[in-house]
Amino acid sequence: MSKTKRRRPPVVAPGRPGLSGAAVRLGGLLFVVAGLVFGTFALGISGHASGVWGTRGTFAVEQCEHLSNTQRGGGRAADTVHCSGTFRPSDGGPARSGLDIDREYEAGRRVTASCDFFGTCYKVDRVNACGWFSGLLAALVLLCIGGPGVVHGAAWRTERYDRPRAIQWRLVKGLFWTSLGFLALFVVLRYAL
């Protein structure tokens, strides 16, 4: 009589319906992709709005044109404003004309800005940077939720990973409340100033 080891099936934590590994991985992948896309925008814009990244200087608004947006059914959406002008770096480099700025201004206004290499300038505004930093933290929440599902699949829901799941949950809660705090600070500062 040969003794063979039987492989025990993974024990799923009680009260959790079984999902296939592919379903958990797909759900995790969606969270990770959303976190990466939103986080990339939030990181870039918050870096420029805070003045940490990009070339700092003065942006002179030369013209703003109103572009109307239409919705299906003949309705009108809010109009957008496209402002462009000339950027003069504070380090004495050559002026660059025909660049866009991220907000609406009246022609002739000068704004302290930071420009990226794509030709878009962002007003250096710590309040705006606070709001985008909140978005960056929210993107990290999405990565923390989806990452373990992508790596471990349905096994992430087994008893074997109870402790790592508890750590994940504390990290998600901490990032969520910090993100909400920065968002509240952004709203208060935006309307108070």
N, C-alpha and C positions, 0 to 999 in steps of 0.2 A: 504494500500500500504506500503510494507516494504522497508525501506531504507537500502540498502547494500552498503558497501564501495567497490568501484571498485579498483582493484589493477592496478596501472599504470605500463606499461612495462618500463624497464630501457631505458633511452635515450642515444643512442650511439652518440659519438661526430661526427660532420659532416665530411664527406669524408672518413670515415672508414668503410670498408665492415664488415658485421657481421660474426664473427667466433663463433663456438660453444664453450661452456665452456670447454669441454673435449679437444678440439684442442689447446686452449690457455694453459691449464694445462699441456698437453703433451709437447708442445714446451718449456714451462717454465721449466719443469722437465729435459728435455734434456740439457738446458743451466745450470741448477743447478748441474746436475751430472757431466758434463764436467768441470765446475768450481771447484767442490769438488775434483775430481780426479787430475786435473792439479795443483790445489792449494796445495794439500797434498804433491805432489812431490816437488813443488817449495819451499814450506815452509821448508820441511825437508832438502833439499840440500842447500838452502841458509843459513839455520841455521848452518849446518856443515861447509860450505865453509867460513863463516865469523868467525868461531871458537867459536860461542856462545853456540852451543850444542855439545854433544858428549864428548868423552875423548880425550884430546889433547896430542900430543906426537910427536915422530919421527918415520917415516915410512922408513925402509930400503928396497929398491927394490931389490929382489933377482933374479927374472926371468920375462921375458916378452915373450909371444908366440903370433905369428900372426895367427889369425883364418880367413880363407877365407870364404867369403859369396858368395853364388851363387844365381843368379836370375833364374826365369823360362826362358826357351829358350836357356839355355847354356851360357847366358851372365854373366859377373862378376860384382859384386858390390864392393864397397870399403872394403878393409880388415879391420877387427877390431883387436885391440891389447889388450890382457888380461895380466895385470901385477899383480904379487903377491909378498908378502914379509913378513917381521916381523915388528910388531908395538911395540914400547916401550913407555908406558905412561910417561908423564912428572911428574906425581905425585909419581913415584917410584913403581908402581904396577908391576905385572908380565908381561913379554913380551908375546905377542900373535903372533904365526907364522901361515902362510898359509892364511893370509888375502888378500883381493883384494883392489886395489886403482883405483880411477875413471879416471885416465889418463894414457897416454903412457910415460914411462921414460926408460932410459937406465939402465941396471943392475948395481947395486952398488951405485946408487944415493940415497941420504937421503933427505927426504921431511918432512916439518912440516905439520902434518895432524891431522884430527879429525875423530874418528871412531865411527860408530853406533854399536848397540848391535847385528846387523845382520852379522857383520864381513866385512863391506865395509868401506873403509877409503876415505876421501875426502881431497884434498890439501887445506890448509887454504889459501884462495886467495880472497881478498876483491873485486877484479874486477869480478871474477866469481860469487861471492855472489850478486853483483850488478845486473848482468844479470838474476839470478834466482829470485831476489826480483822484478824485472820488470815482470817476469812471474807470481809471486804471485799477483801483482796488476791487471794483465790481468785476472786472475782467479776470483778476486773480481768483476771485471766488469761483467763477465758472471753470477755470483751470483746475482748481482744487477739487471741485465736484466731479469733473469728467476724467481727469488723469488716471486715478486708480482703476476706473472701469475699463479704460482703454488697455491698461497694462495687464490687469488680472482677469478681466471678463467676469463671468458669473461667480468665479471662485472668490471674488471680493466680498460676496455676501455670505460666505461661510463663517462658521465659528472660529476658524483658524485666524481670521483677520479682525476679530472683535476689537483688539487693542488698537491696531492701526486705524480702524474706522472711527474709534473714539477720538483719536488724535486728529483725524481729518475733520470730524465734526466740530471740534474746538477751534481749529484753524479757520474753517468756513465761518463759524459764528463770529470770531474775532475780526476777520476781514470784513464781514458784512456790516457789523456795528461801526467799525472804523470808517468804512465807506459811507454809511448813512450819516455819521457825524460830520465828515467833510462836506457832504452834500448839503446838510443843514447849515453849516458854516458858510458855504458858498451862497445859499439863498439869502441868509440874513445879511451878509456883506453886500450882495448885489443890490438888495433893496434899501439898505441903510445908507449906502454911499452914493 
